[in-house]
């Protein structure tokens, strides 16, 4: 058996320079506030994009994750349609690598296009730094980055 350059256990746990683990605070079926000006008001999380899954395990999403949402409240042309969105705030507290705990007052998401562009032109309320670092378009449209 050939020797590996790095131990698999360290690589599997993402300890070798991977992105930090953020506590997942939004699960499938959760209602989220729409933080942009697309005309949608309330979104329901349908699926987490890139989630592989396990039998009977509910998909979870955290700040900065791309999700598939259904518009539950909003303008008639937006309602009952599926859109991709990015979670920008979550109620569940999560810990940053420097030791600071962050928690928001609500769960919120921003609707995105398939190309990774924002559908709206502005974002209402604060945006988590993790989402802004991962999605540059969100960072440029955000008024407050926490």
DRENGU-200809 format. One line per 10 residues: number of its first residue (from 1); their letters; for each residue x, y, z of C-alpha. Coordinates in steps of 0.02 Angstrom, whole numbers. Layout:
BEGIN
NUM = A = X/Y/Z; ... $
//
This chain:
BEGIN
1 = XXXXXXXXXX = 0/0/0; 71/170/-49; 107/302/82; -1/458/75; 66/635/86; -59/684/221; -155/577/346; -331/540/289; -405/575/461; -343/754/461 $
11 = XXXXXXXXXX = -400/782/283; -573/708/317; -598/821/467; -551/976/365; -405/1025/477; -283/1062/337; -335/1237/282; -515/1201/235; -659/1320/271; -712/1326/454 $
21 = XXXXXXXXXX = -861/1222/509; -1014/1329/544; -1156/1259/648; -1302/1221/532; -1454/1311/599; -1584/1297/460; -1665/1133/411; -1780/1077/271; -1955/1150/294; -1896/1304/388 $
31 = XXXXXXXXXX = -1975/1471/343; -1849/1607/302; -1869/1793/279; -1822/1856/105; -1691/1991/133; -1691/2065/-43; -1808/2169/-150; -1865/2036/-274; -2047/2038/-217; -2039/1880/-112 $
41 = XXXXXXXXXX = -2075/1898/74; -2065/1722/148; -1966/1573/84; -1974/1389/133; -1815/1287/124; -1843/1138/10; -1668/1067/-15; -1487/1108/24; -1385/1112/-136; -1237/992/-132 $
51 = XXXXXXXXXX = -1309/893/14; -1281/707/-11; -1390/645/131; -1428/491/230; -1591/394/248; -1713/489/361; -1587/628/397; -1656/803/373; -1548/916/261; -1468/1059/359 $
61 = XXXXXXXXXX = -1400/1225/297; -1293/1359/379; -1241/1537/340; -1171/1551/163; -1247/1389/99; -1339/1381/-67; -1516/1314/-46; -1671/1280/-151; -1822/1377/-88; -2006/1393/-125 $
71 = XXXXXXXXXX = -2085/1566/-114; -2230/1556/10; -2278/1741/23; -2244/1879/-101; -2301/1947/-269; -2414/1833/-371; -2284/1804/-507; -2155/1745/-377; -2268/1634/-271; -2263/1444/-284 $
81 = XXXXXXXXXX = -2103/1445/-385; -1934/1369/-341; -1779/1479/-332; -1600/1456/-274; -1553/1563/-125; -1409/1592/-4; -1433/1595/185; -1369/1763/252; -1432/1755/433; -1478/1614/554 $
91 = XXXXXXXXXX = -1553/1615/728; -1448/1473/793; -1284/1537/867; -1125/1486/778; -944/1506/829; -812/1592/723; -632/1527/721; -574/1674/827; -693/1621/966; -835/1746/942 $
101 = XXXXXXXXXX = -1014/1680/948; -1134/1756/821; -1323/1748/825; -1455/1843/724; -1635/1887/766; -1708/1791/618; -1672/1668/478; -1652/1756/310; -1598/1717/133; -1563/1808/-30 $
111 = XXXXXXXXXX = -1631/1741/-196; -1496/1701/-325; -1497/1656/-510; -1422/1494/-577; -1263/1590/-628; -1230/1650/-450; -1295/1827/-475; -1419/1909/-356; -1596/1923/-422; -1629/2082/-323 $
121 = XXXXXXXXXX = -1526/2240/-313; -1519/2275/-126; -1515/2179/38; -1613/2231/192; -1535/2200/362; -1365/2134/413; -1271/1996/321; -1154/1871/404; -970/1890/358; -960/1706/309 $
131 = XXXXXXXXXX = -1094/1730/173; -1012/1891/111; -840/1808/96; -910/1661/-1; -1025/1761/-116; -946/1924/-182; -1110/1987/-259; -1194/1979/-89; -1047/2073/-10; -1062/2215/-136 $
141 = XXXXXX = -1251/2233/-111; -1251/2217/79; -1271/2376/181; -1207/2298/344; -1088/2150/359; -1076/2077/534 $
//
